[in-house]
Amino acid sequence: MLVSARSFAEYRAMFALTDRDLDQRVLDCPAGAASFVAEAGQRGIDAVAVDREYAVHREELGLLVERESSFKRELLTRETADFTRSWYADADDMIRQWTASSRLFRADIAARPERYVAGSLPELPFTDRSFDLVLSSHLVFSYGNRLGEEFQRAALLELARVARREVRLFPLVVYDTGERDRGLERLREDLAGAGLGSRVERVAYEFQPGGDEMLVLTCDGYRAPAPAAHRAGRPGAVTVDPVRWRHRERSD
């Protein structure tokens, strides 16, 4: 899994965010080194980021984006060769944009550390209905074939637990295959059975071919069950990335 650093503008496009949406309390989960919360803060928006990497690496995570992307430049070039060019001109442009966002992230996490909370799905360190709107990008469905449906279901229920109004997830395609997640409709049926409505919406953003849809969970009337019932899912084993921390072995 590649640590990403997407911008506020990308978030607006990926999640079809309106000014009214951004007048709410927003959670970004998992946030990685994105600059969404940093740029939101500059605009007076009440936004919080959560990611498991904040427990240890924090500011270093932004530096990781730059170094990891450089190490993986050739791989990124190959993997994105057939991707849509409406947002990034090419892999080098993507790396440039991510680098700019990661630098905003690094500055903000140092200046406003309380806005960056260590935590990970499927158990988040927030009380029920802590946020009006919850955003989740490039995890639950992007890596669904690795994480499995049990984890996905637990993650979706947990995101809904901390949301008062909506959860929005993007994209719905699997990163490795480019296909829409095969378990999506089963998951939506499970969520309906748990009292969560959902809908699929097309958005004005596409990078990976076919990745122009988000899943919206409506949480207004949802009340999470007892913890033991909705936190049973656990993520499956994720392959360790041997490149991720290689820069530590090199001298600057």
C-alpha contacts under 8 A as a table, 3 or more apart, distances in Angstrom:
res1	aa1	res2	aa2	distance
1	M	241	D	7.40
2	L	68	E	7.93
3	V	32	G	6.07
3	V	33	A	7.03
3	V	64	L	7.82
3	V	65	V	6.08
4	S	32	G	6.17
4	S	33	A	6.15
4	S	34	A	6.56
4	S	65	V	6.61
4	S	98	W	6.88
5	A	32	G	6.64
5	A	33	A	4.70
5	A	34	A	3.82
5	A	35	S	6.51
5	A	62	G	7.83
5	A	65	V	7.05
5	A	98	W	4.80
5	A	99	T	7.23
5	A	101	S	5.60
5	A	102	S	5.44
6	R	10	E	6.24
6	R	11	Y	7.26
6	R	33	A	7.62
6	R	34	A	4.71
6	R	35	S	6.32
6	R	36	F	7.24
6	R	97	Q	7.65
6	R	98	W	5.91
6	R	101	S	6.21
7	S	10	E	5.16
7	S	11	Y	6.37
7	S	34	A	6.03
7	S	35	S	5.13
7	S	36	F	5.53
7	S	39	E	7.96
7	S	97	Q	7.91
7	S	98	W	7.58
7	S	101	S	5.65
8	F	11	Y	5.08
8	F	12	R	6.29
8	F	35	S	6.21
8	F	36	F	4.34
8	F	37	V	7.73
8	F	39	E	6.09
8	F	40	A	7.12
9	A	12	R	5.14
9	A	13	A	6.44
10	E	13	A	5.11
10	E	14	M	5.91
10	E	205	Y	7.95
11	Y	14	M	5.03
11	Y	15	F	5.85
11	Y	16	A	7.80
11	Y	17	L	7.45
11	Y	36	F	6.93
12	R	15	F	5.59
12	R	16	A	5.44
12	R	17	L	4.66
12	R	18	T	7.39
13	A	16	A	5.05
13	A	17	L	6.78
13	A	203	V	6.82
13	A	204	A	5.91
13	A	205	Y	5.50
14	M	17	L	7.94
14	M	170	F	6.65
14	M	171	P	7.95
14	M	203	V	6.31
14	M	204	A	7.10
14	M	205	Y	5.52
14	M	206	E	7.97
14	M	212	D	7.72
14	M	214	M	7.67
15	F	135	L	7.59
15	F	168	R	6.64
15	F	169	L	7.60
15	F	170	F	7.03
15	F	203	V	6.94
15	F	214	M	6.93
16	A	203	V	5.99
16	A	204	A	7.27
17	L	20	R	7.98
17	L	21	D	5.79
17	L	22	L	6.92
18	T	21	D	5.04
18	T	22	L	6.43
19	D	22	L	5.09
19	D	23	D	6.33
20	R	23	D	5.11
20	R	24	Q	7.39
21	D	24	Q	5.92
21	D	133	L	7.59
22	L	25	R	7.49
22	L	26	V	7.34
22	L	45	I	6.42
23	D	45	I	6.59
23	D	46	D	7.77
24	Q	45	I	7.58
24	Q	46	D	6.84
24	Q	131	F	7.95
24	Q	132	D	5.88
24	Q	133	L	6.86
25	R	45	I	7.54
25	R	46	D	5.04
25	R	47	A	5.85
25	R	131	F	5.29
25	R	132	D	5.26
25	R	133	L	6.41
26	V	46	D	6.31
26	V	47	A	4.60
26	V	48	V	6.34
26	V	131	F	5.75
26	V	132	D	6.14
26	V	133	L	4.91
26	V	134	V	5.71
26	V	135	L	7.42
27	L	47	A	5.76
27	L	48	V	4.96
27	L	49	A	5.88
27	L	50	V	7.50
27	L	131	F	6.38
27	L	133	L	6.47
27	L	134	V	4.74
27	L	135	L	6.07
28	D	31	A	5.27
28	D	37	V	7.71
28	D	47	A	7.47
28	D	48	V	6.24
28	D	49	A	4.79
28	D	50	V	6.32
28	D	134	V	6.20
28	D	135	L	4.99
28	D	136	S	6.07
29	C	49	A	6.31
29	C	50	V	5.34
29	C	51	D	6.50
29	C	120	S	7.97
29	C	134	V	7.31
29	C	135	L	6.14
29	C	136	S	4.96
29	C	137	S	7.37
30	P	49	A	7.21
30	P	50	V	5.62
30	P	51	D	4.89
30	P	52	R	7.82
30	P	120	S	7.17
30	P	136	S	6.20
30	P	137	S	7.16
30	P	139	L	7.65
31	A	34	A	5.87
31	A	49	A	5.48
31	A	50	V	5.79
31	A	51	D	5.70
31	A	136	S	7.83
32	G	50	V	7.94
32	G	51	D	6.06
32	G	53	E	7.46
32	G	61	L	7.55
33	A	61	L	6.21
33	A	62	G	5.41
33	A	65	V	7.36
33	A	101	S	7.57
33	A	102	S	5.46
33	A	105	F	5.89
33	A	106	R	7.78
34	A	37	V	7.50
34	A	98	W	7.98
34	A	101	S	6.12
34	A	102	S	6.19
34	A	105	F	6.24
35	S	38	A	5.08
35	S	39	E	5.97
35	S	101	S	4.99
35	S	102	S	6.34
35	S	104	L	5.75
35	S	105	F	4.85
36	F	39	E	5.32
36	F	40	A	5.85
37	V	40	A	4.87
37	V	41	G	6.02
37	V	47	A	5.57
37	V	48	V	6.22
37	V	49	A	6.46
37	V	105	F	7.86
37	V	115	R	7.77
38	A	41	G	5.25
38	A	42	Q	6.60
38	A	104	L	6.45
38	A	105	F	5.94
38	A	108	D	5.47
38	A	109	I	7.87
39	E	42	Q	5.05
39	E	43	R	6.56
39	E	104	L	7.79
40	A	43	R	5.11
40	A	44	G	6.35
40	A	45	I	4.98
40	A	46	D	7.22
40	A	47	A	6.57
41	G	44	G	5.00
41	G	45	I	5.35
41	G	46	D	6.78
41	G	47	A	7.06
42	Q	45	I	7.51
47	A	115	R	7.32
48	V	115	R	4.91
48	V	116	Y	6.19
48	V	117	V	7.60
49	A	115	R	6.14
49	A	116	Y	4.87
49	A	117	V	6.19
50	V	54	Y	7.54
50	V	116	Y	5.75
50	V	117	V	4.71
50	V	118	A	5.65
50	V	119	G	5.79
50	V	120	S	7.22
51	D	54	Y	5.71
51	D	55	A	7.98
51	D	116	Y	7.77
51	D	117	V	6.67
51	D	118	A	5.34
51	D	119	G	5.24
51	D	120	S	5.72
52	R	55	A	5.93
52	R	118	A	5.15
52	R	119	G	4.66
52	R	120	S	5.00
53	E	56	V	5.86
53	E	57	H	5.73
53	E	58	R	6.46
53	E	61	L	7.39
53	E	118	A	6.80
54	Y	57	H	5.60
54	Y	58	R	4.43
54	Y	116	Y	7.04
54	Y	117	V	6.53
54	Y	118	A	4.74
54	Y	119	G	7.64
55	A	58	R	6.91
55	A	117	V	7.87
55	A	118	A	4.89
55	A	119	G	7.48
57	H	60	E	5.21
57	H	61	L	5.71
58	R	61	L	5.48
58	R	62	G	7.81
58	R	109	I	7.31
59	E	62	G	5.90
59	E	63	L	7.34
59	E	105	F	7.89
59	E	106	R	5.11
59	E	107	A	7.97
59	E	109	I	6.47
59	E	110	A	6.81
60	E	63	L	5.12
60	E	64	L	6.16
60	E	106	R	7.62
61	L	64	L	4.87
61	L	65	V	6.58
61	L	106	R	7.79
62	G	65	V	5.37
62	G	66	E	7.08
62	G	99	T	7.98
62	G	102	S	4.66
62	G	103	R	6.29
62	G	105	F	6.50
62	G	106	R	5.53
63	L	66	E	5.41
63	L	67	R	6.46
63	L	102	S	7.20
63	L	103	R	7.76
63	L	106	R	7.85
64	L	67	R	5.15
64	L	68	E	5.62
64	L	244	R	7.43
64	L	245	W	7.75
65	V	68	E	5.29
65	V	69	S	5.82
65	V	98	W	7.32
65	V	99	T	6.79
65	V	102	S	6.77
66	E	69	S	5.38
66	E	70	S	6.28
66	E	95	I	7.47
66	E	98	W	7.66
66	E	99	T	5.59
66	E	102	S	7.72
67	R	70	S	5.13
67	R	71	F	6.21
67	R	247	H	6.92
68	E	71	F	5.09
68	E	72	K	6.11
68	E	243	V	6.98
68	E	244	R	5.91
69	S	72	K	5.05
69	S	73	R	5.72
69	S	76	L	7.92
69	S	95	I	6.39
70	S	73	R	5.08
70	S	95	I	7.82
71	F	74	E	7.92
71	F	243	V	7.35
72	K	75	L	5.19
72	K	76	L	6.02
73	R	76	L	5.09
73	R	77	T	6.06
73	R	91	A	7.26
73	R	92	D	7.65
74	E	77	T	5.03
74	E	78	R	6.33
75	L	78	R	5.22
75	L	79	E	6.07
76	L	79	E	5.07
76	L	80	T	5.91
76	L	91	A	6.17
77	T	80	T	5.50
77	T	81	A	5.91
77	T	90	D	7.53
77	T	91	A	5.25
77	T	92	D	7.93
78	R	81	A	5.31
79	E	82	D	7.63
80	T	83	F	4.99
80	T	90	D	7.79
80	T	91	A	6.87
80	T	208	Q	7.51
81	A	90	D	7.85
82	D	209	P	7.72
83	F	207	F	5.61
83	F	208	Q	5.02
83	F	209	P	5.69
84	T	87	W	7.51
84	T	88	Y	7.91
84	T	206	E	6.45
84	T	207	F	4.80
84	T	208	Q	6.25
84	T	209	P	6.19
85	R	88	Y	5.32
85	R	89	A	5.29
85	R	90	D	6.98
85	R	207	F	6.76
86	S	89	A	7.23
86	S	206	E	7.21
86	S	207	F	7.13
87	W	205	Y	7.79
87	W	206	E	7.53
87	W	207	F	6.69
88	Y	91	A	7.25
88	Y	93	D	5.71
88	Y	94	M	5.46
88	Y	207	F	7.67
89	A	92	D	7.86
89	A	93	D	5.69
89	A	94	M	7.42
90	D	93	D	5.25
90	D	94	M	6.35
91	A	94	M	4.97
91	A	95	I	6.23
92	D	95	I	5.05
92	D	96	R	6.20
93	D	96	R	4.99
93	D	97	Q	6.18
94	M	97	Q	5.17
94	M	98	W	6.06
95	I	98	W	5.09
95	I	99	T	5.95
96	R	99	T	5.11
96	R	100	A	6.33
97	Q	100	A	5.18
97	Q	101	S	6.30
98	W	101	S	5.06
98	W	102	S	5.97
99	T	102	S	5.07
99	T	103	R	6.29
100	A	103	R	5.33
100	A	104	L	6.63
101	S	104	L	5.20
101	S	105	F	6.27
102	S	105	F	4.87
102	S	106	R	6.15
103	R	106	R	5.05
103	R	107	A	6.31
104	L	107	A	5.26
104	L	108	D	6.20
105	F	108	D	5.18
105	F	109	I	6.03
106	R	109	I	5.43
106	R	110	A	6.35
107	A	110	A	5.41
107	A	111	A	6.25
108	D	111	A	4.91
108	D	112	R	5.61
108	D	113	P	7.44
109	I	112	R	5.25
109	I	113	P	4.81
109	I	115	R	7.27
109	I	116	Y	6.49
110	A	113	P	5.71
112	R	115	R	5.82
112	R	116	Y	7.70
113	P	116	Y	5.50
113	P	117	V	7.97
114	E	117	V	6.84
119	G	123	E	7.42
119	G	124	L	5.58
119	G	125	P	6.17
120	S	123	E	6.07
120	S	124	L	5.76
121	L	124	L	5.96
121	L	155	A	5.59
121	L	158	E	7.33
122	P	151	F	7.10
122	P	154	A	5.70
122	P	155	A	4.53
122	P	158	E	5.97
122	P	231	R	6.63
122	P	233	G	6.85
122	P	234	R	6.81
122	P	235	P	7.80
123	E	155	A	7.78
123	E	158	E	6.61
123	E	231	R	6.82
124	L	158	E	7.20
126	F	130	S	6.46
126	F	162	V	6.65
127	T	130	S	5.76
127	T	162	V	6.43
128	D	161	R	5.39
128	D	162	V	4.63
128	D	163	A	7.25
128	D	224	A	7.66
129	R	132	D	7.20
129	R	161	R	6.08
129	R	162	V	4.16
129	R	163	A	4.58
129	R	164	R	4.76
130	S	162	V	5.21
130	S	163	A	6.23
130	S	164	R	7.12
131	F	134	V	6.68
131	F	162	V	6.09
131	F	163	A	4.98
131	F	164	R	5.97
132	D	163	A	5.42
132	D	164	R	4.66
132	D	165	R	5.23
132	D	166	E	6.77
133	L	163	A	5.91
133	L	164	R	6.91
133	L	165	R	5.99
133	L	166	E	5.09
133	L	167	V	5.90
133	L	168	R	7.80
134	V	159	L	6.92
134	V	162	V	7.85
134	V	163	A	6.05
134	V	166	E	6.38
134	V	167	V	4.65
134	V	168	R	6.30
135	L	167	V	5.92
135	L	168	R	5.04
135	L	169	L	6.08
136	S	139	L	7.33
136	S	140	V	7.84
136	S	167	V	7.66
136	S	168	R	6.28
136	S	169	L	4.80
136	S	170	F	6.50
137	S	140	V	7.60
137	S	169	L	5.63
137	S	170	F	4.76
137	S	171	P	6.54
138	H	141	F	6.87
138	H	142	S	5.11
138	H	143	Y	7.52
138	H	170	F	6.24
138	H	171	P	6.23
139	L	142	S	5.03
139	L	143	Y	5.53
139	L	144	G	7.40
140	V	143	Y	6.05
140	V	144	G	5.66
140	V	147	L	7.73
140	V	152	Q	5.88
140	V	155	A	7.44
140	V	169	L	7.84
141	F	144	G	4.54
141	F	145	N	7.89
141	F	152	Q	7.74
141	F	170	F	7.76
141	F	171	P	6.75
141	F	172	L	5.36
141	F	173	V	6.22
141	F	174	V	5.88
141	F	181	D	6.10
142	S	171	P	6.69
142	S	172	L	6.70
142	S	173	V	5.79
142	S	174	V	4.24
142	S	175	Y	4.91
142	S	176	D	7.95
142	S	181	D	7.94
143	Y	146	R	5.45
143	Y	147	L	6.18
143	Y	174	V	5.95
143	Y	175	Y	6.42
143	Y	176	D	7.89
144	G	147	L	5.01
144	G	148	G	5.56
144	G	149	E	7.06
144	G	152	Q	7.00
144	G	174	V	6.59
144	G	181	D	6.89
145	N	148	G	5.73
145	N	174	V	7.18
145	N	181	D	7.88
146	R	236	G	7.11
146	R	237	A	7.89
146	R	238	V	6.95
147	L	150	E	8.00
147	L	151	F	6.04
147	L	152	Q	7.03
147	L	235	P	5.62
147	L	236	G	5.30
147	L	237	A	7.56
147	L	238	V	7.52
148	G	151	F	5.64
148	G	152	Q	6.34
148	G	235	P	7.45
148	G	236	G	6.93
149	E	152	Q	4.81
149	E	153	R	5.97
149	E	183	G	6.94
149	E	187	L	7.67
150	E	153	R	5.34
150	E	154	A	6.30
150	E	233	G	5.43
150	E	234	R	7.23
150	E	235	P	7.86
151	F	154	A	5.13
151	F	155	A	5.94
151	F	233	G	4.92
151	F	234	R	5.40
151	F	235	P	5.15
151	F	236	G	7.49
152	Q	155	A	5.03
152	Q	156	L	6.10
152	Q	187	L	8.00
152	Q	233	G	7.98
153	R	156	L	5.23
153	R	157	L	6.24
153	R	187	L	6.43
153	R	190	D	7.91
153	R	191	L	7.88
153	R	233	G	7.37
154	A	157	L	5.23
154	A	158	E	6.11
154	A	230	H	6.37
154	A	231	R	5.95
154	A	232	A	6.82
154	A	233	G	4.99
154	A	234	R	7.62
155	A	158	E	5.06
155	A	159	L	6.16
155	A	233	G	7.71
156	L	159	L	5.15
156	L	160	A	6.18
157	L	160	A	5.02
157	L	161	R	6.07
157	L	191	L	7.65
157	L	224	A	7.71
157	L	230	H	6.72
158	E	161	R	4.90
158	E	162	V	6.67
158	E	230	H	7.35
158	E	231	R	7.40
159	L	162	V	5.61
159	L	163	A	6.48
159	L	167	V	6.73
160	A	163	A	5.07
160	A	164	R	7.79
160	A	166	E	7.43
160	A	167	V	6.29
160	A	217	L	7.31
160	A	219	C	6.18
160	A	222	Y	7.74
160	A	224	A	7.87
161	R	164	R	7.98
161	R	222	Y	7.80
161	R	223	R	7.00
161	R	224	A	5.45
163	A	166	E	6.12
163	A	167	V	6.64
163	A	219	C	6.51
164	R	219	C	5.84
164	R	220	D	5.74
165	R	218	T	6.07
165	R	219	C	4.83
165	R	220	D	4.82
166	E	216	V	6.67
166	E	217	L	5.48
166	E	218	T	4.86
166	E	219	C	5.36
166	E	220	D	7.40
167	V	215	L	7.98
167	V	216	V	5.66
167	V	217	L	4.97
167	V	218	T	6.81
167	V	219	C	7.41
168	R	214	M	6.49
168	R	215	L	5.65
168	R	216	V	4.58
168	R	217	L	6.44
169	L	172	L	7.59
169	L	214	M	5.35
169	L	215	L	5.11
169	L	216	V	6.57
170	F	213	E	6.66
170	F	214	M	4.63
170	F	215	L	6.69
171	P	211	G	5.46
171	P	212	D	6.72
171	P	213	E	5.91
171	P	214	M	5.56
171	P	215	L	7.91
172	L	180	R	5.56
172	L	181	D	6.05
172	L	211	G	6.48
172	L	213	E	6.27
172	L	214	M	6.27
172	L	215	L	7.25
173	V	177	T	7.89
173	V	178	G	5.59
173	V	179	E	5.11
173	V	180	R	4.00
173	V	181	D	5.44
173	V	210	G	7.04
173	V	211	G	5.78
174	V	177	T	5.62
174	V	178	G	5.27
174	V	179	E	5.64
174	V	180	R	6.11
174	V	181	D	5.83
175	Y	178	G	5.62
178	G	208	Q	7.21
178	G	209	P	6.89
178	G	210	G	7.14
178	G	211	G	7.92
179	E	182	R	7.87
179	E	210	G	7.58
180	R	184	L	7.85
180	R	210	G	7.83
181	D	184	L	5.56
182	R	185	E	7.56
183	G	186	R	5.29
183	G	187	L	6.12
184	L	187	L	5.14
184	L	188	R	6.22
185	E	188	R	4.96
185	E	189	E	6.22
186	R	189	E	5.11
186	R	190	D	6.27
187	L	190	D	4.99
187	L	191	L	6.13
188	R	191	L	5.02
188	R	192	A	6.14
188	R	197	G	7.94
188	R	198	S	6.66
189	E	192	A	5.07
189	E	193	G	6.29
190	D	193	G	5.08
190	D	194	A	6.41
191	L	194	A	4.94
191	L	195	G	6.35
191	L	196	L	5.09
191	L	197	G	6.96
191	L	198	S	7.87
192	A	195	G	5.02
192	A	196	L	4.83
192	A	197	G	5.54
192	A	198	S	7.56
193	G	196	L	7.25
195	G	221	G	7.83
195	G	222	Y	6.06
196	L	217	L	6.61
196	L	218	T	6.28
196	L	219	C	6.30
196	L	221	G	7.96
196	L	222	Y	6.17
197	G	217	L	5.77
197	G	218	T	5.25
197	G	219	C	7.34
198	S	215	L	6.91
198	S	216	V	5.44
198	S	217	L	4.42
198	S	218	T	5.96
199	R	215	L	5.87
199	R	216	V	5.32
199	R	217	L	6.77
200	V	213	E	6.60
200	V	214	M	5.75
200	V	215	L	4.66
200	V	216	V	6.21
201	E	213	E	5.46
201	E	214	M	5.42
201	E	215	L	6.45
201	E	216	V	7.34
202	R	212	D	5.68
202	R	213	E	4.26
202	R	214	M	6.38
203	V	206	E	7.97
203	V	212	D	5.46
203	V	213	E	5.62
203	V	214	M	7.01
204	A	212	D	6.85
205	Y	211	G	7.91
205	Y	212	D	5.61
206	E	209	P	6.69
206	E	210	G	7.18
206	E	211	G	5.50
206	E	212	D	4.88
207	F	211	G	6.64
207	F	212	D	7.89
208	Q	211	G	5.26
209	P	212	D	7.82
210	G	213	E	7.81
218	T	221	G	7.96
219	C	222	Y	4.98
224	A	230	H	7.38
225	P	229	A	6.27
225	P	230	H	6.32
226	A	229	A	5.53
226	A	230	H	6.76
227	P	230	H	5.50
227	P	231	R	5.77
228	A	231	R	5.66
228	A	232	A	6.35
229	A	232	A	6.37
230	H	233	G	7.76
241	D	244	R	5.63
242	P	245	W	7.01
242	P	246	R	7.02
243	V	246	R	5.20
244	R	247	H	7.70
245	W	248	R	5.78
245	W	249	E	7.85
246	R	249	E	5.57
246	R	250	R	7.30
247	H	250	R	5.22
247	H	251	S	7.84
248	R	251	S	7.39
